[in-house]
Amino acid sequence: MPWQRPDGRLPHQLRPIRFECDFTRFATASVLAHAGETKVLCTISIAPGVPNFLLGSNQGWLTAEYRMLPGATPQRQAREYLKLSGRTQEIQRLIGRSLRAALDLELLGERTITVDADVLQADAGTRTTAITGSYVALALAIEKLMERGEILRSPIRYPVAAVSVGLIEGEIFLDLNYVEDVTADLDFNIVMTGNLDLIEIQGTAESGSFTRDQLNQIIEMAQTGIQDLLILQQQALKQ
């Protein structure tokens, strides 16, 4: 019997996606990103100055921090203080790489953008939701810089979005929830630009191996989902 999705979605359907803009008061910009039951608070802070390796370069920088809050999962997650887990470090680097790809850092000037992605509730797809929601927050923050006359041109080159894809019982599914994520034989996270060019592919076979043809199908499925995410991002920004 083929896999039946717990929430009744078709294989190519995203979970319900929603972006609540300006969710907090003090950050330059903030978005609460919903992907089904996964909720990630994405905030943007912008400060003058750059890391030492960029001093005098007349270009800016973007860095990211990611955390899973204690109550985000059924069993309480211990807070990470000075020593971050390997998973946390890997995810925040992914977020940073993905969003830096969206920017012309020279147009930003010597400013540092800090992206904070805090998972309030996790039902899989936290890293992809963090990237997709953080792009919306980044675009809002850049818009505010331009409104204040701090920069004359937007440094954003194109939108960025990310989605998960998995193989379960021989069939490919888009945007996995937790039950699907732990069941999947293959699990991929794919990041693309608004032009549908690839920024990053993270994928592994949980058991066995996969074919080149399956990889192509996974990328095509991801592209379908990212096209929908790009539309939802633009709708949120227009509002």
N, C-alpha and C positions, 0 to 999 in steps of 0.2 A: 504494500500500500504506500503511495507517495506521501511525503512529508506534508502534514497539514499545519499551516502557520497558526500559532496559538491565538493570534488576534484576527484571523480570518483574511489577512491581506493576500493579494496576488503576489507571485514571486517578484515582480518588477515594481511593486508599490513601496514608497517610503512610509514610515510612520507619520502620524500627524506632526507637522513642523510648524513652529511658531516662534517669533522673535519679539520680545517685549523691550522696546527701546527706552533709553533713559530710565532704567530700572532703579538706579541709585543716584544720589544727589551730588556727591562731591568729586567723583571721577570725571575726567574730561569727557568720557562717553562710557556708557554701559548698556549691556543687552543681556537679558535672561533668555537663553536659547532652550527651547523645548524640542525634543525628538522623542515622541511617545512619552514614556515615563522617565526618560533621562532629562535632567535639567542642569544646565551649566551656566553659571553667572560669569560673564565675560566683561571685564573692565579694562579701560585704556587710561594710562597716565602718561603725560608728556612733560619732560623736564629739559632745561637747557643743559648742554654738555654731552660729551660722548665718552666711551671707554678710552683708556690711554692709547690703545693701538690705533685709534682714529683721530687723535688730536692733530689739529692743523690740516685735516683732509678735506674740510668743507663738505662733509657728508654726515648723515645721521646714522642711527642704529635702531634696531628693534630687537627686544629680548622678551622672553615669555616665561611665566611661572605657572605651574599646574599643581593643584592639590585636590585630593579627595577628602571632603569634610567628614568628620566622625560619623554622622548620622546618614550618610549617603547610601549605605547598604544595609541589608537586614541585620548583619552582625557589625557592631561598632568598629570603625577603623581607627586605629591609634593615630594621633597626630604625628606628622613628620616634622621634626625640628631641625637640628643642625645636619643630621645624616639623612639624606633623601634616598628612597629606594631606587634601584636601577630602573624600575618601570616609570616612576615619576620623572626621573631625569630624562629618560628616553622620550617620553611624551612631551615634556616642555620644550625639548630641542626640536621635535617635529613641528610643534606649533610655531616656534620662532622661525624655522627654515621656511615653512609654508607661507607665512605672512611677509617675511622679507622678500620672497619672490614676487610679491605683489607690488613692491615699492621701488621707485627710483630714489635711492637714498641720498643722492646729491641734491635733489629738489627739496628734501626735508631739511637741509641745513644741519648745523651741529646741534641736533636735538636727539634725545633718547626716548623712544616709545617703549613703555613696559606694558605687556599684555598679561593680565591675571585671569586665569581660567580656573574657577572654583566649582567643583562638582557638588551640587546640593543633593542630587538624587541620581543614582546610577542604575540603569537597566541596559547596559552595554552601549557601545558607540560613544563613549565619553570623549575620546580624543577627536573623533570626526565632528562631533557636535561642537566641541571647543573651537576647532578651526573655523567651521562654518559660521558660528555665532560671533567669534572674535573678528572675522572680516567685517561683519555688519557694524560692530562697535568701532573698528578702525576707520571705516568710511565716515561714520558720524563724527569721530574726533577730528579727522582731516577737514571735514566740512566746517567745523567750528574754528579751526585755525585760520582757514581762509576768510571766514566771516569777520574775524578779529583783525584781519590784515597782517597776520604774522607770516604767512607765506602767500605768494602770488599765484602759484600754480599747484594743482594737486599732484603729489608724488605717486598717487595710485595708478599703476599701469593697467591693471585688470583685476576683476574679482577673483576670489579663491574660495573653493568649497571642497568638502571631503565627505566620503561615505564609505560604509563597510559593505562587503559582499562575501557570501559564504557558499560553500557547496555542502548540501545535506542530502544524503541518500541519492546521490547522482544528479541532483537538480540545483541550479544556481538561484540564490535568493539575495535580494537587496536589503540593506539597512537592517541588520540582525538585532533582535532584542536579546536579553540574557539567555533565555531558554535555547534560542537558536544558536547563540554564540558558543555555548558550552557543548552543543550537539554537533556542530559543523565539523566536517572532515577537512575542509580548507577554510581559512579565515584571512581576508584581505582588508586593508585600509588603503584607500586610494585618494590622492589629492590632485585636483586639476585646476587649471586657470579658467577664466571666462571664455577663452578661445578653445577650451577642451584639450589643451596641451597638458601633459603629465608633469607634475612637480615631484611626486613621490609615490612609490608603490611599496607597501609593506605586506608581505604575505608568507604564509607557511602552510605546509600540510601537517595537520595534527596527527594523521595516521596515513601511512602509505606515501603516495606521490601523486603528481598531477601532470597532465599533458600540456603541450604548447597550445593546442586547440582550446582546452579548458581555460587557460590563462587569457586567451583572446576573448573568450565569451565573458569572463569575469570583468575585463576592462570595458567591454561594450555595455555590460549591465551597469557598471559604475558610471559610465558616461550618461546613460539614461537618467540615473538618479541625480547626478550633478547638474544636468540641464534643468531639472525641476527645482533643485536647490537654488540655482542662480536666479531663477524667476522669483522665488520666494524672498530671497535677499533684496532684490530690487524693489519688490512691493513694500517690504518693511522700510526701506530707506525713503521711498516716496511718501510714505505716511508721516 
